[in-house]
Structure formats: structure tokens, C-alpha cells
Amino acid sequence: FPGCSNLILYKLNDKYVFVGGQLFLMGASFLFNLVAAKLIGPQQMGEWQTISLISIYGMILTFGIIDGMGRDVPYYRGKGDETEINSTIATTILYLLAMGTVFLVGISLVSGMLPGANKMIIVLGTVLLCARMVNSFSTILVRSFRDFRLLGLHQGITALAMLLTIIPLYLYPELYTVYCGVFLSLVVVILLSRKYCNLRPWSKVSLQRLLRTGFPIYIVGLVFILLTSVDRVVV
């Protein structure tokens, strides 16, 4: 059965690409953080950790809609309901665009009332939050379609973007270099998931369902993140 053998080989190759991408990302993240901590110094590293925490915990303001999409898309794929699949994805995209706009407009309105250093950290954290929303959406969307080859490439490109930042980081050891590298690594992967994206038809019913199913899932994940990063929060 040559056709069956080729299919099995293709699926195995998908798994290898996925695992390879995961390992590459873990190694790149470790190396990037190690080099950044060494080059930019403790003060700027502390500012970077604050910016990073704002973007991580700010994800709670999405109310778990991305996690809801990650649950509903596979469910409706199993039912073969293309209408609900498209509605789920479109509703998630439009909701995230609206929330991102609210975040950016809101921070632009209140930034004038903040001290200089705090303003910079909060503004950068908010923009990085929007980038993290894009990355999380892209990752979970690709995973929902069980496209492990593309998901592996997704992780690999993120890792490559981080590694490429190390070179300018040696030339310009500044907080902004670290920030730009992480920002780029988060948003560049949206190009890979665009084939699964669509902007219609969105619906209020889909939005309510996504928030209802996604928020509890997100809270469980948030508790895990809190437990693994509580040292940075306390410090």
C-alpha cells in the first residue's frame, strides 16, 4: 500500500517538524534571555520584566476568547459545520481587533497623566500585549486545524526571529533592542496562519459562546502562569 505508507511518512514528518520547532523555540528563548540579561544590565532587565508581565497578565482582558476558539473550532470541524467554523474565527478576529484598539486608545488617553518612566513601561507593555494577542491567536488557530507542520514552522520562525535579534543586541545593548526582537518574533507568525483567517460571518451568538467556554479555560491557564512567575511578580 504505497499511498498509505506515504501518508504515514508525511504525518510522521509533521510530528518531527512540530517537535523540532518546539525544541528550537525553547533553546532560542533560553539563549536570548541569557544574552539579554547579560548585556542590558539589571535596571533595564527589571524594566523589561515589568513590560513582559504587563503583556502576559493583560491577556486576561481578552476574557479567554482565544481559548474558546481553540475549543470550538476542532468541535465544529468534527461536526463538519463550516459556517460555525468561519463564524468562530471571524468573531474572534474582530473581537481582538476591537480590544486592541480599546487598549491603544485607552493608554494614549491616560499616558499623559503618568510619570515619564512609568508611562514608557505601560505604553510598551500595552503594545506588547497586542502583539501577544496576535501570536496567541495565530498559534491556537493553527493548532485547532491540527496542522502540525505549520505549527512547527510557526515556532521555528519565532525562535529564528529571537536569535537574529542577538546580533543587533550586541551592537546596541538596550531595552528597546530586546523589545523590538520579542515584538517581531510575536507578530511575524501571523503570516503563516493567514490561510485559516476570515472576517465573516461574525455573530453575537458566537461571541457569547466563545466567552462562556473560553474564560474558564483561560483562568486555569492563568493560575499556572501565576504559579510559575510569582517570583517575578513579588520582586
Salt bridges, closest charged atoms under 4 A:
ASP14 OD1 - ARG149 NE 2.84
ASP72 OD1 - ARG71 NH1 2.61
ASP72 OD2 - ARG209 NE 2.67
GLU84 OE1 - ARG209 NH1 3.39
ASP147 OD2 - LYS195 NZ 3.52
